Amino acid sequence: MQDFLENKILPIFIKIGNNVILVAVRDGVAFTMPCILVGSLFLIIANLPISGWNEFLGSYAEIISVPVQATFGSIGLVSAIGISVSLARHYKLDGLSCSCITVVVFILAQVDDNHKVNVDNFGATGLFSAIVLAIATVYIVRFFIVHKIYIRLPDSVPPAVLQSFISLAPAMVCLTLIWLVRIVLNFDLNAFFTMIFSPLVIGLDTLPGILTLIALISLLWGCGIHSNLFSGITTPIFLKFIVENTEAYLNHQPIPHITAEFYISFISIGGTGATLGLVLAMLTSKSRYYKSLGKLSIGPAIFCINEPVVFGVPMVFNPVMMLPLIIAPIVICTGSYLLMQFDIIGRAVFQVPWTMPPILNAYFATGGNIPAAIWSACMIVISMAVYYPFFRVMERKQLAKEREEEALKASA
């Protein structure tokens, strides 16, 4: 089984995870994280779950919320810039030129039927068109550079001026193509790209879809492969979800998405595989090794970093521990999803740092929802309950090994 995973299955996933385009999308969309986190901070301040807070702020609440509109309302545009820079860097192209062309192309694609730029599409609505247009723009620029289709100037010309002339031809082609499609043919690129990605978007907001993703992430983590393998695909979608949830929250509308901010705050408690319960179990272990490992791992685990426990137990390619590594997040995921679906706990409306400790992350992500924080505490108990029987098997083996070592020392 291990050989099959190592030689047949893992190379496929590694190849997908290292795909140039997916890596560019992952790294490019990451450019939006500072904006989203800062915007979320302003939003939390404007909506602190404290009695009388809104009355205290009064009209200042609207002023405090202005940066939220600027940050959340520009993630499509920022993603377009980030993806083009990331992809250009890979192909050793001029990132500034590529990003400038991409910005103009993206803005032109957001022109409405009245020939006015629809700035509403600069946010989550235009995210998928931003991804496609950024990638297409960089590849068009690369085609012109590789085939040396550009205006040549003497070496004495300043580099900045030279680069502007090199970018002239690809910029003209990119803008002309978008102008023909969006303005002349009146084809809505935004709606088209949203439709293309809709099966994946819809799927990841369902219980079967998110369970499939969680099972794959946990399985690969059990093989020593980090969960960011899928982030080139999933990050834009979950980013779209949390932005749309935030906008709905601001407008006092029903929160549309369950799986927004879901993996960080309502599944991976203590890190991928929901391993915080295992770390707590190790703290009570009679084994010197596991007790020491528990003390070493508890600090990072509180901040959702679980490499010490995953590689210290070890859980990688360990048939005993790989099973709870998959089962625990699946059980927690199912519980979290159903509780949100039936409105027993609140849905996430804020982006929170992935290192925020459990209970606090659920509380702040949901805008101060107490039942969500209580459920987060229950998740720790569930994690411990799932891991404990499997850990006991490992502990018995380790105790036997430690007794044997002590006996050898005593007889020496």
Protein Blocks (a to p, Z undefined) as FASTA:
>chain_A
ZZmmmmmmmmmmmmmmmpmklmmmmmmmmmmmmmmmmmmmmmmmmmccbehklmmnmmmm
mmmmmmmmmmmmmmmmmmmmmmmmmmmmmnopafklmmmmmmmmmmmmmpcfkopacfkl
mmmmlmmmmmmmmmmmmmmmmmmmmnopacdddfklcfklmmmmmmmmmmmmmmmmmmmm
mmmnopafklmmmmmmmmmmmmmmcfklmmmmmmmmmmmmmnopafklmmmmmmmmmmmm
mmmmmmmmmnopacfbfkgoklmmmmmgoiahilmlmmmmmmmpcbfklmmmmmmmmmmm
mnopaklmmmmmpmghpaklmmmmmmmmmmmmmmmmmmmmnomaccdfbdcdfkbcehjl
mmmmnnopaklmmmmmmmmmmmmmmmmmmmmmmmmmmmmmmmmmmmmmmmZZ
